[in-house]
């Protein structure tokens, strides 16, 4: 079934604006230039001029299709693409959740949420949970493989903490799981019930992703061994010719 395009009218800066579910908008003021997806502002967001005032397109689309933005909430792009302003790709989230998508890699590991303590050959996956004034570090396990640790961290962050895709090391592993419906996500309730949310089905999903990665590693190792075996046979043939 092909989704039909929707349009809704709102008022911004005293001007009627028609917003479309594909992420475009059209103002009906004197300076209107017709329907547009906006222009890049240099940070990946799309902007429009409405009655001589610049506004981000995603704010207009969210206002039209999701409703008025709650106090202290931000508009989040679910798939992490700031220029994808389709109504199905937008949701309201708290500022703390939105900032999770911009966490930087810290320490010696190349992945977020992974560390390698001194004199420890394993990689530790952990994440900070709670609010700024009341938080704790949750230990997710030690792994011999750095990427496995990162996947374990991503799984917990996505399924238990409702992290946006851009806050993950491997968003491509979770993109098919994302909720594409417009929504308001109250993070406070999620954080207060982390232990309850972490059910057996979450562990099964995590193990499935780790198993898939291990299978890929074994396939690569098998190919390497086959190449080495072939080279050894070639050396043996040359040796027998001597």
Rosetta silent file (secondary structure, phi, psi, omega in degrees, C-alpha in Angstrom):
SEQUENCE: XXXXXXXXXXXXXXXXXXXXXXXXXXXXXXXXXXXXXXXXXXXXXXXXXXXXXXXXXXXXXXXXXXXXXXXXXXXXXXXXXXXXXXXXXXXXXXXXXXXXXXXXXXXXXXXXXXXXXXXXXXXXXXXXXXXXXXXXXXXXXXXXXXXXXXXXXXXXXXXXXXXXXXXXXXXXXXXXXXXXXXXXXXXXXXXXXXXXXXXXXXXXXXXXXXXXXXXXXXXXXXXXXXXXXXXXXXXXXXXXXX
SCORE:     score description
SCORE:     0.000 S_00000001
   1 L     0.000  126.548 -178.460    0.000    0.000    0.000 S_00000001
   2 L   -88.602  127.154 -178.852    1.474    3.366   -1.059 S_00000001
   3 L   -69.506  135.330  178.416    1.202    6.116    1.548 S_00000001
   4 L   -87.282  148.123 -179.776   -0.651    9.192    0.317 S_00000001
   5 L   -74.374  138.432  178.776    0.803   12.634    0.810 S_00000001
   6 L  -114.236  157.726  175.028   -0.851   14.775    3.450 S_00000001
   7 E  -140.139  145.310  178.439   -0.913   18.513    3.953 S_00000001
   8 E  -141.459  145.206 -179.198   -1.834   20.664    6.935 S_00000001
   9 E  -100.794  138.096  174.243   -2.066   24.398    7.425 S_00000001
  10 E  -134.742  173.214  175.332   -0.551   26.304   10.349 S_00000001
  11 E  -117.147  126.086  178.609    0.153   29.940   11.112 S_00000001
  12 E  -132.870  128.775  179.515    3.731   31.108   11.593 S_00000001
  13 L    52.813   36.876  177.552    4.839   34.700   12.108 S_00000001
  14 L    78.934    6.407 -176.826    1.367   35.843   11.132 S_00000001
  15 E  -119.197  139.597  174.539    1.453   33.995    7.797 S_00000001
  16 E   -71.872  131.666  179.929   -0.481   30.915    6.698 S_00000001
  17 E  -128.433  127.970  175.232    1.892   28.029    5.918 S_00000001
  18 E   -96.013  121.818 -178.903    0.940   24.767    4.233 S_00000001
  19 E  -107.130  139.994 -178.030    3.108   21.868    5.427 S_00000001
  20 E  -114.534  148.823 -176.314    3.395   18.594    3.530 S_00000001
  21 L   -66.587  -13.822  178.601    4.177   15.137    4.905 S_00000001
  22 L   -84.224    0.277  177.197    7.120   14.810    2.485 S_00000001
  23 L    98.686    8.452  178.159    8.982   17.535    4.387 S_00000001
  24 L  -104.602  165.428 -179.197    8.223   20.517    2.171 S_00000001
  25 E  -151.010  158.041  179.884    6.304   23.682    3.034 S_00000001
  26 E  -142.056  122.935  176.142    4.791   26.703    1.336 S_00000001
  27 E   -89.684  154.927 -176.512    4.060   30.098    2.869 S_00000001
  28 L  -114.613   26.810  176.733    1.230   32.210    1.509 S_00000001
  29 L   -85.339  179.858 -177.396    2.658   35.635    2.219 S_00000001
  30 L   -66.146  -31.602 -177.296    3.625   38.285   -0.320 S_00000001
  31 L   -91.368   11.881 -177.279    7.267   37.181   -0.368 S_00000001
  32 L   -62.617  140.598  177.406    6.390   33.509   -0.909 S_00000001
  33 L  -112.224   17.587  178.501    8.509   31.630   -3.462 S_00000001
  34 L    91.254 -175.756 -178.871    6.223   28.623   -3.641 S_00000001
  35 L   -66.437  136.255 -175.747    6.515   25.149   -2.178 S_00000001
  36 E  -153.838  153.426  173.704   10.040   24.308   -1.039 S_00000001
  37 L   -90.299   -3.383  179.977   12.107   21.880    1.009 S_00000001
  38 L    92.275 -179.016  178.067   14.217   24.815    2.188 S_00000001
  39 E  -125.962  149.139 -176.689   17.938   25.483    1.866 S_00000001
  40 E   -65.211  135.359 -178.970   20.836   24.116    3.898 S_00000001
  41 L   -94.088    7.766 -179.572   21.909   26.349    6.771 S_00000001
  42 L    96.007  -10.771  178.835   25.451   24.951    6.895 S_00000001
  43 L  -117.921    7.314  178.984   24.682   22.516    9.721 S_00000001
  44 L    97.995  -11.216  178.162   22.551   20.090    7.750 S_00000001
  45 L   -87.309  152.525  177.884   19.191   21.643    8.661 S_00000001
  46 E   -99.896  136.914 -178.305   16.821   23.094    6.069 S_00000001
  47 E  -125.925  153.093  175.044   15.534   26.656    6.491 S_00000001
  48 E  -131.158  152.778  173.605   12.828   28.820    4.974 S_00000001
  49 E  -100.174  120.316  179.088   12.145   32.556    5.087 S_00000001
  50 E  -124.636  112.401 -178.248    8.588   33.319    6.182 S_00000001
  51 L    53.853   46.206  177.111    7.594   36.982    6.379 S_00000001
  52 L    67.540   19.642  175.339   11.285   37.930    6.632 S_00000001
  53 E  -123.276  130.181  179.625   11.941   35.491    9.491 S_00000001
  54 E   -81.563  137.107  179.540   14.137   32.417    9.090 S_00000001
  55 E  -143.958  145.436  176.881   12.771   29.136   10.478 S_00000001
  56 E   -75.853  134.804 -175.228   13.906   25.522   10.342 S_00000001
  57 H   -61.656  -38.471 -177.149   11.628   23.401    8.176 S_00000001
  58 H   -63.203  -27.759  177.542   11.510   20.493   10.624 S_00000001
  59 H   -69.563  -37.217  177.457    9.984   22.793   13.250 S_00000001
  60 H   -67.533  -46.762 -178.182    7.153   23.713   10.884 S_00000001
  61 H   -62.656  -43.338  179.925    6.481   20.099    9.852 S_00000001
  62 H   -63.831  -41.970  179.526    6.490   18.910   13.476 S_00000001
  63 H   -60.103  -40.457 -177.189    4.143   21.722   14.508 S_00000001
  64 H   -74.163  -43.467 -171.056    1.705   20.786   11.754 S_00000001
  65 H  -100.146  -24.469 -179.684    1.710   16.977   12.063 S_00000001
  66 L  -103.535  -34.099 -178.992    2.671   16.285   15.693 S_00000001
  67 L   118.403 -175.719 -178.810    1.284   19.341   17.419 S_00000001
  68 L   -62.872  136.782 -177.304    2.621   22.068   19.652 S_00000001
  69 L   -71.593  127.849  177.357    6.080   21.307   21.031 S_00000001
  70 L   -63.343  154.598  179.814    6.058   20.530   24.774 S_00000001
  71 L   -61.285  136.098  178.275    8.153   22.765   27.016 S_00000001
  72 L    69.575   19.164  176.511   11.850   21.760   27.189 S_00000001
  73 E  -108.790  157.598  175.998   11.490   19.354   24.244 S_00000001
  74 E  -119.188  163.079  171.742   13.334   19.317   20.905 S_00000001
  75 E   -89.563  126.533 -177.845   12.397   18.052   17.452 S_00000001
  76 E  -112.824  137.783  172.574   14.391   14.891   16.709 S_00000001
  77 E   -87.996  112.788 -172.383   15.106   13.316   13.312 S_00000001
  78 L   -58.108  -42.151 -177.680   14.522    9.618   13.974 S_00000001
  79 L   -87.939    3.421  176.645   16.924    8.331   11.306 S_00000001
  80 L    84.325   -4.175 -179.576   19.616   10.888   12.192 S_00000001
  81 L   -91.398  109.428 -175.228   19.408   12.702    8.841 S_00000001
  82 L   -66.097  -19.846 -178.984   18.875   16.405    9.590 S_00000001
  83 L   -94.018   -4.797  179.320   17.645   17.138    6.079 S_00000001
  84 L   -90.798   93.264 -174.168   14.970   14.404    6.102 S_00000001
  85 L  -102.231   24.572  173.640   11.968   16.389    7.321 S_00000001
  86 L   -59.798  143.354 -177.760    9.222   13.933    6.448 S_00000001
  87 H   -58.283  -33.379 -179.480    6.557   13.967    9.157 S_00000001
  88 H   -71.297  -12.702 -177.708    7.127   10.233    9.767 S_00000001
  89 H  -101.913    5.761 -176.656   10.792   10.946   10.563 S_00000001
  90 E  -115.817  150.067  175.616   10.134   13.530   13.269 S_00000001
  91 E  -157.491  161.101  174.496    9.290   13.259   16.958 S_00000001
  92 E   -95.310  131.674  177.395    9.519   15.356   20.106 S_00000001
  93 E  -136.146  162.452  177.067   12.141   14.297   22.646 S_00000001
  94 E   -69.794  160.598  179.600   13.656   15.858   25.742 S_00000001
  95 H   -60.102  -40.147 -179.517   16.820   17.900   25.359 S_00000001
  96 H   -62.722  -39.473  178.887   18.873   15.257   27.206 S_00000001
  97 H   -69.064  -40.373 -178.921   17.724   12.524   24.813 S_00000001
  98 H   -62.792  -37.358 -179.567   18.379   14.676   21.774 S_00000001
  99 H   -68.667  -20.154  179.394   21.929   15.370   22.948 S_00000001
 100 H   -62.307  -27.658  179.601   22.595   11.635   23.111 S_00000001
 101 L   -71.428   -8.443 -176.117   22.778   11.627   19.359 S_00000001
 102 L  -118.709   17.965  178.574   25.823   13.885   19.500 S_00000001
 103 L   -64.879  140.670 -178.567   27.929   12.030   22.066 S_00000001
 104 L   -96.515  159.285  175.910   31.605   11.902   21.199 S_00000001
 105 L   -76.560  131.021 -179.729   33.996    8.987   21.362 S_00000001
 106 L  -124.296  151.512  178.046   36.122    9.161   24.500 S_00000001
 107 L    83.871 -163.568 -175.322   39.165    7.193   25.591 S_00000001
 108 L   -82.545  -22.980 -179.549   41.293    4.811   23.558 S_00000001
 109 L   -72.403  150.497  178.406   38.435    2.881   21.950 S_00000001
 110 L   -87.723    0.637 -179.701   37.151    3.998   18.559 S_00000001
 111 L  -115.917  149.278  177.035   33.557    3.298   19.649 S_00000001
 112 L   -72.665  137.293  177.870   31.231    5.195   21.957 S_00000001
 113 L    80.500   11.042 -179.062   30.530    3.516   25.285 S_00000001
 114 E  -124.299  136.570  178.001   33.540    1.184   25.060 S_00000001
 115 E  -136.798  160.960  178.181   36.744    1.341   27.096 S_00000001
 116 L  -130.598   92.468 -177.555   39.860   -0.759   27.537 S_00000001
 117 L   -57.605  152.248  179.708   41.172   -0.499   31.122 S_00000001
 118 L   -59.030  139.913  178.802   44.919   -0.590   31.701 S_00000001
 119 L    61.613   22.299  178.287   46.407   -4.095   31.923 S_00000001
 120 L  -125.432  115.081 -176.279   43.078   -5.582   30.799 S_00000001
 121 L   -73.054   -8.514 -177.197   43.025   -7.291   27.374 S_00000001
 122 L   -97.410  164.367  179.426   39.230   -7.115   27.179 S_00000001
 123 E  -106.821  130.789 -176.235   36.901   -4.305   26.107 S_00000001
 124 E  -101.899  130.587  177.079   34.313   -3.039   28.585 S_00000001
 125 E  -104.672  128.286  179.029   30.877   -1.814   27.487 S_00000001
 126 E  -153.360  161.308 -178.104   29.103    0.609   29.816 S_00000001
 127 E  -148.723  147.963  178.134   26.652    3.483   29.693 S_00000001
 128 E   -88.278  129.083  179.575   25.558    6.315   31.983 S_00000001
 129 E  -123.473  156.884 -179.582   21.882    6.179   33.002 S_00000001
 130 E   103.626 -170.542  179.867   19.706    8.554   34.999 S_00000001
 131 E   -95.343  172.549 -176.956   19.508   12.338   35.150 S_00000001
 132 L   -59.301  -37.798 -177.401   22.323   14.857   35.432 S_00000001
 133 L   -91.663   -6.693 -179.390   21.879   15.158   39.216 S_00000001
 134 E  -149.079   82.984 -176.852   21.208   11.479   39.811 S_00000001
 135 E  -129.500  163.622  176.790   23.084    9.163   37.492 S_00000001
 136 E  -147.525  160.829  178.551   25.034    5.931   37.619 S_00000001
 137 E   -97.598  123.435  179.623   27.208    3.912   35.294 S_00000001
 138 E   -98.265  122.659  179.153   25.699    0.624   34.139 S_00000001
 139 E   -82.757  126.304 -176.422   28.189   -2.128   33.339 S_00000001
 140 E  -106.352   -7.166  177.150   27.143   -4.172   30.294 S_00000001
 141 E   129.643  165.999  176.560   29.966   -6.716   30.185 S_00000001
 142 E  -111.194  141.683 -174.957   33.532   -7.425   29.039 S_00000001
 143 E  -135.636  147.141  178.040   34.299   -8.647   25.536 S_00000001
 144 L   -78.636  -20.295 -179.481   37.352   -9.962   23.736 S_00000001
 145 L  -111.819  131.210 -176.522   36.254   -8.148   20.580 S_00000001
 146 H   -64.030  -39.700 -178.139   35.919   -4.354   20.527 S_00000001
 147 H   -69.131  -35.786  177.717   33.075   -4.339   18.005 S_00000001
 148 H   -62.398  -39.374  177.762   31.051   -6.857   20.014 S_00000001
 149 H   -62.910  -40.883 -179.560   31.303   -4.542   23.027 S_00000001
 150 H   -66.430  -38.385  178.971   30.070   -1.642   20.902 S_00000001
 151 H   -67.365  -39.192  177.702   27.099   -3.674   19.620 S_00000001
 152 H   -62.796  -41.575  177.787   26.166   -4.662   23.178 S_00000001
 153 H   -64.245  -44.693  179.946   26.248   -0.999   24.188 S_00000001
 154 H   -61.084  -42.836 -177.919   24.151    0.018   21.173 S_00000001
 155 H   -60.297  -45.813  179.975   21.555   -2.669   21.876 S_00000001
 156 H   -66.587  -44.088 -178.077   21.030   -1.529   25.452 S_00000001
 157 H   -63.383  -39.555 -176.646   21.001    2.168   24.536 S_00000001
 158 H   -75.801  -45.201 -172.636   18.493    1.674   21.726 S_00000001
 159 H   -88.232  -31.084 -178.566   16.101   -0.785   23.356 S_00000001
 160 L   -99.208  -33.534 -176.554   16.273    0.250   27.023 S_00000001
 161 L  -106.326   -3.900  178.378   17.130    3.957   26.821 S_00000001
 162 L    59.905   40.940  177.128   15.418    4.790   23.508 S_00000001
 163 L   -63.966  146.098  172.643   18.534    6.383   22.010 S_00000001
 164 L   -71.739  159.874 -177.368   18.125    7.964   18.564 S_00000001
 165 H   -58.360  -36.061 -177.605   19.931    6.200   15.714 S_00000001
 166 H   -70.315   -8.492  177.533   22.580    8.914   15.461 S_00000001
 167 H   -91.893    3.859 -176.931   23.599    8.117   19.036 S_00000001
 168 L  -104.925  157.236  175.350   24.652    4.564   18.103 S_00000001
 169 L   -74.455  -37.157 -177.258   27.923    3.180   16.777 S_00000001
 170 L  -128.596   72.202 -178.312   26.131    0.959   14.239 S_00000001
 171 H   -60.688  -25.056 -178.181   22.746    2.532   13.399 S_00000001
 172 H   -64.858  -21.330  178.715   22.446    0.282   10.333 S_00000001
 173 H   -77.582  -15.443 -173.709   21.835   -2.701   12.654 S_00000001
 174 L  -120.672   -4.837 -172.451   18.782   -1.017   14.140 S_00000001
 175 H   -61.663  -29.694  179.928   17.319    1.071   11.328 S_00000001
 176 H   -77.523   -8.414 -178.857   14.698   -1.579   10.501 S_00000001
 177 H   -97.314  -11.261 -171.946   13.494   -1.474   14.122 S_00000001
 178 L   -66.626  148.856  176.544   12.819    2.248   14.357 S_00000001
 179 L   -86.013  119.265 -175.905    9.319    3.565   14.937 S_00000001
 180 L   -94.690    5.793  179.111    8.424    5.732   11.958 S_00000001
 181 L   -88.444  140.894  176.556    5.257    7.187   13.442 S_00000001
 182 L   -57.737  139.854 -175.492    5.296   10.773   14.796 S_00000001
 183 E  -157.431  160.377  168.995    5.467   10.636   18.574 S_00000001
 184 E  -110.124  123.258 -174.760    6.245   12.425   21.805 S_00000001
 185 E  -108.493  104.845  177.644    8.723   10.369   23.829 S_00000001
 186 L   -77.874  105.272 -174.994    8.756   11.027   27.593 S_00000001
 187 H   -72.181  -26.614 -175.977   12.290   10.022   28.575 S_00000001
 188 H   -59.493  -44.282  179.693   11.747   10.389   32.308 S_00000001
 189 H   -64.046  -37.905  178.969    9.502    7.333   32.475 S_00000001
 190 H   -62.138  -44.369 -175.604   11.988    5.301   30.423 S_00000001
 191 H   -70.950  -30.638  179.837   14.887    6.164   32.717 S_00000001
 192 H   -75.945  -17.703 -176.248   12.922    5.388   35.865 S_00000001
 193 L  -121.199   30.899 -176.943   12.014    1.940   34.576 S_00000001
 194 H   -57.791  -46.956 -176.226   15.246    0.820   32.943 S_00000001
 195 H   -65.248  -34.932 -179.311   15.563   -2.372   34.966 S_00000001
 196 H   -72.451  -34.249 -177.615   11.940   -3.346   34.258 S_00000001
 197 H   -71.107  -30.170 -175.773   12.249   -2.687   30.516 S_00000001
 198 L   -75.549   88.533 -176.547   15.323   -4.894   30.167 S_00000001
 199 L   -99.990  176.565 -178.842   13.554   -8.184   29.501 S_00000001
 200 H   -62.277  -32.774 -179.248   14.658  -11.538   28.188 S_00000001
 201 H   -65.489  -30.371  176.209   13.650  -10.638   24.640 S_00000001
 202 H   -65.397  -40.072 -179.994   16.185   -7.798   24.660 S_00000001
 203 H   -66.252  -37.296  179.345   18.938  -10.243   25.555 S_00000001
 204 H   -64.744  -42.224  178.782   17.899  -12.560   22.719 S_00000001
 205 H   -62.761  -41.405  179.683   18.069   -9.699   20.236 S_00000001
 206 H   -63.608  -46.664  179.596   21.508   -8.738   21.481 S_00000001
 207 H   -62.077  -34.481  179.346   22.819  -12.278   21.222 S_00000001
 208 H   -63.847  -43.006  179.685   21.406  -12.507   17.705 S_00000001
 209 H   -67.575  -40.708  178.719   23.349   -9.445   16.574 S_00000001
 210 H   -64.902  -40.044  179.455   26.541  -10.673   18.220 S_00000001
 211 H   -63.755  -41.161  178.824   26.125  -14.103   16.629 S_00000001
 212 H   -60.932  -42.596  179.040   25.661  -12.516   13.215 S_00000001
 213 H   -66.107  -40.299  179.886   28.869  -10.544   13.647 S_00000001
 214 H   -64.447  -37.502  178.191   30.780  -13.638   14.829 S_00000001
 215 H   -62.555  -41.355  178.326   29.602  -15.585   11.776 S_00000001
 216 H   -62.407  -40.901  178.912   30.948  -12.818    9.542 S_00000001
 217 H   -63.649  -43.674 -179.260   34.306  -12.971   11.355 S_00000001
 218 H   -64.701  -36.534  178.210   34.494  -16.758   10.994 S_00000001
 219 H   -63.493  -42.748  178.700   33.729  -16.467    7.276 S_00000001
 220 H   -65.110  -41.247  179.966   36.585  -13.984    6.840 S_00000001
 221 H   -65.176  -38.390  179.352   38.944  -16.193    8.858 S_00000001
 222 H   -64.404  -40.217  178.693   38.020  -19.231    6.764 S_00000001
 223 H   -63.935  -40.753  178.627   38.781  -17.328    3.587 S_00000001
 224 H   -62.754  -43.197  179.607   42.158  -16.276    4.992 S_00000001
 225 H   -64.369  -38.524  178.803   43.012  -19.885    5.924 S_00000001
 226 H   -65.067  -39.053  177.548   42.037  -21.091    2.464 S_00000001
 227 H   -64.888  -41.804  179.251   44.324  -18.507    0.876 S_00000001
 228 H   -65.807  -38.686  178.770   47.190  -19.543    3.141 S_00000001
 229 H   -63.178  -41.792  179.141   46.588  -23.220    2.336 S_00000001
 230 H   -63.244  -41.922  179.369   46.698  -22.480   -1.384 S_00000001
 231 H   -65.226  -38.266  178.365   49.973  -20.585   -1.023 S_00000001
 232 H   -64.519  -38.791  177.638   51.520  -23.425    0.972 S_00000001
 233 H   -63.559  -39.970  179.316   50.570  -25.890   -1.777 S_00000001
 234 H   -65.154  -39.166  178.367   52.220  -23.651   -4.359 S_00000001
 235 H   -65.472  -41.200 -179.166   55.379  -23.479   -2.255 S_00000001
 236 H   -63.967  -40.376  178.718   55.365  -27.282   -1.833 S_00000001
 237 H   -62.070  -43.593 -179.732   55.038  -27.787   -5.606 S_00000001
 238 H   -66.436  -36.515 -179.966   57.981  -25.472   -6.254 S_00000001
 239 H   -65.807  -38.824 -179.621   60.024  -27.239   -3.581 S_00000001
 240 H   -69.414  -21.405  177.973   59.459  -30.651   -5.165 S_00000001
 241 H   -74.850  -20.098 -178.556   60.718  -29.338   -8.465 S_00000001
 242 L   -69.845    0.000    0.000   64.122  -28.635   -6.939 S_00000001
